Amino acid sequence: MIALADVIDRFAADYRRRYGHTLTPERAQALSAMQHCRRRMAPQLLVACPDCAEQRLIPHSCGHRLCPHCQHFESERWLERQRRLQVPAEYFLLTFTLPGELRSLAFRHAEAVYTALFACAWATLQAFCRNDRQLKGEAGAVAVLHTHSRRLDLHPHVHLVMPGASLDAKSRRWRTKTGYLFNHRALAKAFRGKLLAALKAAGLSLPSALPQKWVVDCKSVGNGDKALVYLGRYLYRGVLREADILSCDPDGNGQVSFRYRDSRSGKMQACTLPGADFLHLLLQHVLPKGFRRARNYGFLHPNKKGLIALLHLVLRITPPCAPPAETPRPAFLCPCCGKPMQVIRRRIVPSGVRRRDTEASTETAV
């Protein structure tokens, strides 16, 4: 398996020469973090076994959400929290896609465009839920932003996992809907109007040629569990697995090859391109600092936990697959006796490495 850090070592300088004008502070931070993740230059933590007194120095992980090594535990925690919020209703997966004509705008003004994408997708669903003859109330949804296609091209879209249900605050009623939620063409038309208005209000210049028909997909996903697992898979674990990097600079030709599953044929395909282009393809998916990729809306918002608990109690529903408490973080196991080790000290600067350089190389994006 080819390590992503080795690819960055080989092509980082070439990438900076060719794409330095696109290298924002967030992308530079991501590049440095993934290059030094769990390697010699990374800070170390000291762990000790309370039984046999064995001590070890372990390199810190970078913790960056684009890194394929890090934050698997955070993905599991997120999935557990969402499962606790599941309600007795049929779930639907809705996908709001940014058209190709606006993707260059999203690359240059990521925070403004992605913020508007979230807000307009939720506002569209909220309006449809309130005006629906069967629901007539407040909707709830879990939204996750994806910025990539399977080939790693810039393809921003928001997935919303939404129960076909609503809460009516006035009448205190819980209403559900099954089989069919909303018309996808009507959703796309309303979403188009809201998003274009939001982008203009943000002061962004829109391209002259914009498509009239936008893409919004809506399909049933049963109890929602599989859809949440799908969204959690790409939430914190980057956009490319290291196992999918097939080759790096074979025969000194400066090329990188990776594999992906074609969305039309369903078969695995290989893509080969110059190393600098590969890093550019990867780093265009770095989000602005502090930008939240996952958000909860409506009655699934974190401040409505008491309401969800009351709903489970009244309807005598036990959330499926929800553990009674959060899974504890895995411990380091002693290589001598196999017992869990305790962390004694963190952020130890490796010998021969200046503290300033180490701290700069291990900053993380949250």
N, C-alpha and C positions, 0 to 999 in steps of 0.2 A: 504494500500500500504506500502511495506517495503522500508525504505530509504536505499540508498547505503551507506551513512555515518554510519548507524547502523551496517551494515555488516562489514565495515572496522573496526569499534570499536571492534567488537567481534573477528575478525580473523587476525588483522594486526600483532600482536605479533607472532602468529603461522606462518603466511606467512613469516615473517622475519627470523624465525628459519629455515624453510624448503627451502626457495628460496632466502636467503640473498646473495648468490653468483651471482644471476642474477639481483640484485637490483641496477640498474644504478642511477646516480643522477637525471635523468629525471623521472624515475619511482618512486623514493622516493618522488620527488616533487609532482608528480601527486597524489600519495597516500595521502600525507598530505593535499593537496589542496582540494580534494574531501571529505576528512574526516571532514574538518572544514568549508565547504562551507555553508554560511548563518546560522552559528551556533553561540553559545555563545562566542567561542574563536576568531571568525573572527572579524576583524576591522569593525567599524560601520561608517555610514555617517549620518549627521544631516540634516534633511529636515524640512522646515518651510512653512506654508501656508501664502501667502501674504494677503489673505482676512480676515481670522479669527485668525491668529497668532498662530495656533496650531503647535507644534513641536514634532517630533518623531525621535528616533534613529533606524536605519535600518541596519542589518548586511550586510556586503559586500558579493557579490557572488565571488567565486574563479576565475571565468573566464577561467578555464582550458578547453581545447577543448575535453577532454575525459569525462567531467562532464555532466550528463544527464540534469542538471538544466540550464546550462549557454549557452550563445552565440546564442540563437535562433534569436535574432535581427540581429546578424552578418550574419546568414544564409540568412535572408530575404534581407539584403543589397547586398550580393553576387549575389543572384538570380536576383535582379533588374539590377545590372551591366551587367550580362550576357545577359539579355533580350534586353538591349539597343544595344548589338553587333550583334543581330540576323540579318541574311542576307536572301535575297529571293532565297532560294534553299531548296532542300530536304536534311534532316539531317540524319546522320547515327551514331549509337552507336557501337563503337569498344572496345573490351575488350581484353587486353593482360595479360595473367595469368602466374605467376611464377610457374614452376613445383614443385611438392612436394619435390623432392630431393634437392632443393635449399632453402627450407624454414628455415631450421636450420641455414644456412649461413646468411639469412636475419635477424634472431633473434639475432645473434652475431654481425653482421656488418650492422645494419639497414641503416645508412646514405649512405654508399657506394653502397649497393644493390638497395635501393630505388631510389637513384640518377641515377644509370645506367638504372633502369627500366623505369623511365620517359624519359631519353634521347634516349634510343633505340626504345621505342614505337613511339616517335615522328619522329625520323630519318627514321624509316621504312615507316610511312605514307607519309612523305615528299618525299622520293624517289619514292614511288609508284605514287604519284600525279604528279610529274614532268615527269615520264615516261609513264603516261597513254595517250592514243591517243586522248581522248576527253578533258581531263583537261589541260595537258601540262603547268603547272604553279605552283605558290606557294599555298600551302594548308593553312588552318586555323583550329584550334581545341581548345577545352576546355578539359583539362585533370584533373582527380581527382583520387587520390590514395585511395584505400580501402585495409585494411590489414586483414579483418576478413571474415569468412564465417557466415552463419546464426546461426550456433552453437557456434560462437565466437572462433573457431579454427584459428590459424594463416594461412591466405590464401591470400597473397599479389597479387593484380591485379590492373591494371590501366584502368579506363574507359576514353575513349576519345569521346566527342560529336563533330562530324565533319560535316560541310555542304558539300554536294557533289558539290563543286565549287572550282574555282581557279582564282587567279589573275596573268595575264601574264604581267610582268613589261616591257618587250621589246615592245610588241604590244599594251599594255594598254587595254587588253581585259578581260572581265569577262565571264568565261565559267562555265557551269553547267552540271551535270550528274544526271540522275534519275533512280530509279528501282534497279540498281545494282552498287555497288561501286568497291570493289576489291575481289579477290579470297582469302578466309580465309586460305586455305592451303599454298598458296604462301606467304601470310603475316606471317604466323607462321614460315615458313622456314627461311625467311629473318630476322625475329625478333630473332630467336634462334641464328643465327650466330653473329648478332650484340651484343647481350647481353653477350654471352660467351666470346667474344673478349674483351668487356668492363670490365667484372669481372676479367679476367686475367690481363688486363692492370692496374687494381686497386690493383694488388698484392694479390688477394684472392685465396685460394686453393680450387679448385672445386672438388666435389666428383667424384669417378672413374666411377660410373654408372649413366649416364644421359639419359633420354628418347630421342629418335629420333624425335618423334612427339610431338609438343607442341600445346597448345590450344590458339587460337585467334578467337574471335567471331565478326561477322560484320552483323548488321541488320539495316533496315530502321526504323526511328522513327519520320516520318512526318516532322513537322516544328521544332522539337527539344525541344519544351517547356516542355513536360512531362519528357523527359530524363534529362533536367536541374533540374527540381523539384526533381527528384529521387536522383540525385547526391548531391544537396544541403541539402537534408534531413539528410545525414550522414556526412556532411562536418564539422560541428562544435558541434554536439549534442551527441557525444559519440557513443558507439557501442551497448549499452543496455539501454532500458527504465526501469525506476524503476517499472513501472506497470507490467513488465514481470518477476520481482523477485517474486516467488511464496511463498517461505518460507525461513527462516533463523534460523538454529539451533533448529528445532522442537524436543521437548523432550530431549534437551541437547545432541544430537548425533553429533553435529559439522558439519552438512550438510547444503548446500544451494541448493535450486532448482530454476530454471528459465525456462521459456518457449521460444520457437522459432518456426518458421515456416519451416517445412522440405522442402528442395528445390525440392525433387522428387515427394512426394505425395501432397504437398501443404497444408498439415494439420499441426495443432499445435502439437508440441511434448514437453515433459518435460525432462530436464536434471538435475540430482542430483549428486553432488560431494562434497568432503570436502571443507570447507570454504577457506582454504589456497590455494587449487587448483583453486577455483573460482576466487580469487584475482589474482593469477598468470595468469589465462586465460584472465582476463580483462587487466592487466597491460602490457602484451606482445604487446599490440596495441598502447602503448605510443610512439610517434615519437621523434626523436632527437630534441634537442632544436633549434628553429629557422627554422626547416624544413617545407617547404610549401607543404601542401597537395593538393592544387589546383593551376594549372598553365595554362596560355593562350599562344598559339603558333601561329606563322605565321601571317596572316593578322587579326587575332583576338587578337593579343597581345595588351596590354594597350597603347603602343606608336603608335598604328595604328588607334586610335579613329577618327582622322580627315579623314582618308581614308574611314572608314565605314560610317561616316556622309555624305561624298561626294557620296558614292555609293547609299545610301538611297535617296539622293536628285536627282541624275541622273535617277534612276529607279522609282522614285516617290513611295517609299516604306515607310510606317510608321511601326516601330518595334512593334510587337504585345504585348499588355499588359504592355508596358513600361510607367511608370508614368513620368510626366514632371520633377520631382525632387525627390531626395532620400527621403524615408519615415523618418520622424523625430523619434528619440528614444522615446519610451513611457515614460511619466512622472509618478511620484508617485502621487496618488490622495489622497486628504485630507480625512481622515475617518470621519471628522465632517461635512464639507460642500461639499465635492466632487470635489473641484477645484484642478488644478495641483499645486503641491508643488515644491519649489525650494530647490536645494542642497546648504546648507550653508557651510558645512565642511565635508571633507572626511578623511578616515583613522584614526578614533578616536579609541584609544586603550580601550577596555572594562575594567571596574573596576575590580581589582583583577587579571588581566592578565599582565604579563611582556611584554613590547614592543618587546623585542628581540624574544620571543617565538611566538608572534602574527605575526610579519613580516615573520618569517620562515615558518609559517603554511599557508600563503596566497600568496606565490609566484605563478605566473602563467606561463604557457608555451604558447608562441605566435606562 
